[in-house]
Amino acid sequence: DAGAGRWRLSASSEVVCWEGTHLSWAVFAIVALAVWGLLHPLLAMRFFWTRRDSMCNDVHLKAALGFACDGYENRWVFWEGVVHWRKCLIIAASAWPDLTRQSELALYQVIGVAAVLLHYKCKPFDNRSGGLLDRVELYGFLFF
């Protein structure tokens, strides 16, 4: 079977990938990951983007959702969604089945450099401390 190009589950070699029960679980997992990794952050980013001007003034909204955008400038209250997408890209790179180790490491570097450049261009954190949070985040990327 292995020579015929059929993939098998490494934890249970009698299970052929993309057939039978594996197919139903795989479809469920793909849909769940799409909702968690794409749809949920997109809806959250849209919600915060449309309310970015009222986040500071609306006490009830700030009390309910301020934890998700606290520390960001008003125009970047949706930045947590960008961080979530970066994490999803890292998970996708680590789980991609056909990547060699060298390709995986190169992809990590591309994602990391793109994240640093985007962060450096946008500087989304609150600047009341002289850009301290932005500098700390950029130093954190060095150990990424």
C-alpha positions as CSV (number, residue, x, y, z in Angstrom):
1,D,0.0,0.0,0.0
2,A,2.8,2.5,0.9
3,G,4.3,1.9,-2.6
4,A,1.0,2.6,-4.2
5,G,1.0,6.2,-2.9
6,R,-1.6,5.7,-0.2
7,W,-1.0,7.7,3.0
8,R,-1.5,6.0,6.4
9,L,-2.1,7.5,9.8
10,S,1.3,7.4,11.6
11,A,-0.4,6.8,15.0
12,S,-2.5,3.9,13.6
13,S,-1.1,2.4,10.4
14,E,-4.2,0.4,9.6
15,V,-6.1,3.7,8.9
16,V,-5.8,4.9,5.3
17,C,-5.8,8.7,5.0
18,W,-8.6,10.4,3.2
19,E,-10.8,7.3,3.3
20,G,-13.6,6.1,5.5
21,T,-13.8,7.6,9.0
22,H,-10.6,9.5,8.4
23,L,-12.2,11.5,5.6
24,S,-15.2,12.6,7.8
25,W,-12.8,13.6,10.7
26,A,-10.5,15.4,8.2
27,V,-13.4,17.4,6.8
28,F,-14.6,18.3,10.3
29,A,-11.0,19.4,11.2
30,I,-10.5,21.5,8.1
31,V,-13.9,23.3,8.6
32,A,-13.1,23.8,12.3
33,L,-9.6,25.2,11.5
34,A,-11.0,27.5,8.9
35,V,-13.6,28.9,11.3
36,W,-11.0,29.2,14.1
37,G,-8.1,30.4,11.9
38,L,-9.8,32.6,9.3
39,L,-13.5,33.4,10.0
40,H,-13.3,34.2,13.7
41,P,-10.3,36.6,13.5
42,L,-11.8,38.2,10.4
43,L,-15.1,38.9,12.1
44,A,-13.4,40.1,15.2
45,M,-11.1,42.4,13.2
46,R,-14.1,43.8,11.4
47,F,-16.0,44.3,14.6
48,F,-13.1,46.2,16.2
49,W,-12.4,48.1,13.0
50,T,-16.0,49.5,12.7
51,R,-16.0,50.5,16.4
52,R,-12.4,51.7,16.7
53,D,-13.4,55.4,17.3
54,S,-16.0,54.5,20.0
55,M,-13.8,52.0,21.9
56,C,-12.3,54.6,24.2
57,N,-15.6,56.5,24.8
58,D,-18.1,53.6,25.3
59,V,-17.6,52.4,28.8
60,H,-19.8,49.3,28.4
61,L,-17.9,48.2,25.2
62,K,-14.6,48.9,26.8
63,A,-15.5,46.9,29.9
64,A,-16.8,43.9,27.8
65,L,-14.1,43.8,25.1
66,G,-11.3,46.1,26.2
67,F,-9.1,43.1,27.1
68,A,-8.7,42.3,23.4
69,C,-7.6,45.7,22.3
70,D,-6.0,47.2,25.4
71,G,-2.6,48.6,24.7
72,Y,-3.2,49.3,21.0
73,E,-3.7,52.7,19.4
74,N,-7.3,53.4,18.3
75,R,-6.5,52.9,14.6
76,W,-4.9,49.4,15.4
77,V,-7.5,47.9,17.8
78,F,-7.9,45.0,15.4
79,W,-4.2,44.1,15.6
80,E,-4.8,41.0,17.7
81,G,-6.4,39.4,14.6
82,V,-3.2,40.0,12.7
83,V,-1.2,38.3,15.5
84,H,-3.7,35.4,15.4
85,W,-3.2,35.0,11.6
86,R,0.6,34.9,12.1
87,K,0.2,32.1,14.7
88,C,-2.1,30.2,12.2
89,L,0.6,30.6,9.5
90,I,3.2,29.1,11.9
91,I,0.9,26.2,12.7
92,A,0.2,25.6,9.1
93,A,3.9,25.6,8.2
94,S,4.6,23.1,11.0
95,A,1.8,20.8,9.9
96,W,2.3,20.9,6.2
97,P,2.9,17.3,5.2
98,D,5.0,17.7,2.1
99,L,7.5,20.3,3.3
100,T,11.1,19.3,3.9
101,R,12.7,20.5,7.1
102,Q,14.7,23.1,5.2
103,S,11.6,24.4,3.5
104,E,9.8,24.5,6.8
105,L,12.6,26.5,8.4
106,A,12.7,28.9,5.4
107,L,8.9,29.4,5.7
108,Y,9.3,30.2,9.4
109,Q,11.9,32.8,8.5
110,V,9.7,34.4,5.8
111,I,6.7,34.6,8.2
112,G,8.9,36.0,10.9
113,V,10.5,38.7,8.7
114,A,7.2,39.6,7.2
115,A,5.7,40.0,10.8
116,V,8.7,42.1,11.9
117,L,8.4,44.4,8.8
118,L,4.6,44.7,9.2
119,H,5.0,45.5,12.9
120,Y,7.8,48.0,12.3
121,K,5.7,49.8,9.6
122,C,2.5,49.9,11.6
123,K,3.7,50.3,15.2
124,P,0.3,49.3,16.6
125,F,0.9,49.7,20.3
126,D,0.0,52.7,22.4
127,N,2.8,55.2,22.3
128,R,2.3,57.0,25.7
129,S,5.4,55.3,27.0
130,G,7.6,56.5,24.2
131,G,7.1,53.5,22.0
132,L,8.2,51.1,24.7
133,L,5.6,48.4,23.8
134,D,6.6,48.5,20.2
135,R,10.3,48.1,21.0
136,V,9.6,45.2,23.4
137,E,7.5,43.5,20.7
138,L,10.3,43.9,18.2
139,Y,12.8,42.5,20.6
140,G,10.5,39.6,21.2
141,F,10.5,38.9,17.5
142,L,14.3,38.4,17.7
143,F,13.7,35.3,19.8
144,F,10.9,34.1,17.5
